[in-house]
Amino acid sequence: MVLKHIGPFSSLHAKFKESCRTDDWSDRMNHLYTACLLLCFAILVSTAQFVGENRIKCWVPAELKDFHEKYTNDYCWISNTYYIPMLESIPTDIPKRQEAEITYYQWVPLILAFQAFLFHFPNFIWNVLNLNSGLNLGKIRALADQTQCGDPKEREKVVENISKLLQRWIEIQRQYKHNFVARAKARFSHVFCFYCNKREGNFLTGLYLCTKVLYIANVIGQFFMLNSFLSTDFGMYGFEYIRMMRDGVPMRESPRFPRITLCDMDIRQLQNIQRWTVQCVLPINLFNEKIFIFLWFWFFILAIFTGLSFIRWVYLIVIKKNNYQYVKKYLTLTKKMNSESDKQLCRRFAEDYLRNDGCFVARTIGKNSTEMVVMDVLEYMWRDYKQKDERKHPENSFT
């Protein structure tokens, strides 16, 4: 986009890019792509509703004058219409007509915009609270991006800066109390991976898993919210659509999004109230039907991907061995694992030094930059860690 290079838009673009690249692809599918998609649909429906005169067209009886047509259209738009299949007789009982009322079509743009907010909300929580870890993940990711261009000396300097920043952050987050309360928190933190404990290296990972739960709860909750909003069984909408396509059933008038509805209009003339029942056409439901069937399939697929991503992250975080295997892979590529003692030291480096949060930051850098940056950063941190261990335990050092 051209705007991202112009004045204040460049800084806004940089902040947006920084905020949306501190998580994984399934999170961005929720808070970025789905939110933008819903906003586009909201704009599309708003344009169809409020631009032009085609949002609703009602058939006016011959008894009414021509100038009553606009009044009838506006009245039926704001007072709701109701749907009775064409082959069925119109109930004479007014409460039965009210039970068939369609109350959603005026509010579709607002509900779509509200859905976009709900999909972005977990990311807002994540971006606000992860700063409490003492590490700005967005800045780390931005520094990692700087290694993709420039001369080798500058790249080496950036990698060194990232490594020193992470080392300093890890040292600050170490446990400095060893009383009963600290030991209890540590044990609780090891059992429950959702427990956000900075001193035990579980703050970012616990917060991230909680954010994942919010994403899952939101996408599943969307089905229940649309059930209530559309006053239909929206949860089964996609399965019914698939069954109709499989059986070759033609797509007739949809009871969820009817195009032809009825409207009861009361006209007061002096002391007399006269009721007119007019037939109306809702062209806007042509858009609504296609939008909501697309959203059903989108939400369904998104729920599966988000759930699988959550299970994967729980597996990576709960099983401590995964941290060791992750670090070992990169150190092996750099040929820094020369002996069995190095493997033992690598396990302590991954599980006791980096811990869950350190490995999580490394994984985040790798997912949003390149694995080569992760390899260089871990190599630098490993070299320093090994030198400190050799000074602390000279009997274990080898020449």
Secondary structure, 3 states (H helix, E strand, C coil): CCHHHCHHHHHHHHHHHHHCCCCCHHHHHHHHHHHHHHHHHHHHHHHHHHCCCCCCEECCCCCCCCCHHHHHHHHHHHCCEECCCCCCCCCCCHHHHHHCEECCCCCHHHHHHHHHHHHHHHHHHHHHHHHHHCCCHHHHHHHHHHCCCCCHHHHHHHHHHHHHHHHHHHHHCCCCCCCHHHHHHHHHHHHCCCCCCCCCCCHHHHHHHHHHHHHHHHHHHHHHHHHHHHCCCHHHHHHHHHHHHHHCCCCCCCCCCCCEEEEEEEEEECCEEEEEEEEEECCHHHHHHHHHHHHHHHHHHHHHHHHHHHHHHHHHHHCCHHHHHHHHHHHHHCCCCCCHHHHHHHHHHHHHHHHHHHHHHHHHHHHHCCHHHHHHHHHHHHHHHHHHHHHHCHHHCCC
